[in-house]
Amino acid sequence: MKRTAPLLIAATVGFIIIVSTFIPYTESWGEDSMIWFDILAAVAFVLGGGNLLKMNLKKVSERRPGWAYSAIIIAAFLITLTVGLLKVGTHPNEVFWNKPWSGDYIGEGSALWWIYEYLIYPLTSTMFAMLAFYIASAAFRAFRAKNMEASLLLGTAFIVLLGRTYAAIILTGWLPELAHDAEPSFFGQLWNGLRLEKLTETIMGVFNLAGSRAINIGIALGIASTSLKVLLGIDRSYLGTGED
């Protein structure tokens, strides 16, 4: 039953949500199922928080390498949790002005808003700013013109990189630009299309968009096939590695 019951629940709820999407009469069934999903997700958050504390407290108590980072994680988790649950610094709602806890816990001016605005957002921006240099260095090492395909990839990346910067205007700014009120000729369109900023727009709006759509279609088909395997009980990896 430990494996059969979850299989039946997953299959039943999954097919209910699928049916409720196409049959208006059963739309309320899907809404009820999503409410149960929200309840289970809340329980999963509690279990996840408990597991985070358990693993990091064990690492701190045993003084494993890097235990100081675990101590910072525990402190940040407890402070953020306390601030959010107690609604520290929130302004009361205009309708219920006499009730201190009636305000939005993430409203502007609250302690949780301050944490997100002045700690999490700057740290996230810093991480992505550093990630850009890692991506650039990795691309420099990976883009080697070893064959025709690699040469096309390298050339396209170089054009897009230059087309996104002021270097495009410096290098190809001398090419004639189409006037908005004039009927463009063939050669006028050709020379205008060779400007790096226009060439970049063409690459991103035509070739890149076509590739992205093909990838998205493949992802959608993969998600659909995987979902059917889960609903039909063919894929049972989410149940763990126990025996059937």
C-alpha positions, 0 to 999 in steps of 0.5 A: 500500500505504501506504493500502490496508494500514492500511484492511485492518488497521483493518477486520479488527481492528474486525470481529474485536472486534465479532464477539468481543463477540457470539460467545463462541467468538471472545472470545479473538480480541478479547482478542488484538486489544486486546493489540496495541492496547495495544502500539501505544498505548505506541508512540504515547506514545513518538512523542507524547513525542518530538514534544512535545520536538521542537516545544518545543525548537525554540520555545525555541531560536528564542526565539519568543514564549512560549518560557518556557512551552515551557521549563517544559513540557520541564522538567516532562515530563523530571522526571515521566518520570525520576521515573516510570521510575526509581520514585523514592521508591517503597516495596518490595513486601511480598513482594519487600522486598529489591528496591527497584524492586518497589513501585508507581511511583504508590504513596503516598509516592513522588515521582510520587505527590507530583507528582500529589497536590501539583502536578497535583491543585491545578492542576486544581482551580484551573483548574476553579474559574476555569472556573466563573466563565467559564461563569457570565459566558458564561451571563449573556451568552448567556441573553437572553429574546429569545423564548419558548425563550430565556425558558424556558431562562433561567427553568429555569437561574435555578431550578436555580441558586437550588435548589442554594444556601441561597437556596432555603430562604430563598425557599420554606422557608415552603411546607409540606414533606411528612411521611414518615409522613403520606398526602400530599394533592394540594395538599400534593404541589403545595405541596411540589413548588413548593419550589425544592429540590424543583423543582430535583430534578424538573427535573434528574431528569425533564426534564434526564435525558430530554434527556440520554438522547436526546442519548446515544442520538444520540451512540451512533447517530453513533458506530456509523455513523461506526465502520461508515464507517471499517471499510468504508473509506468514511471515510478521514480518519484516513489523512491527506490524501494521494491514494487 
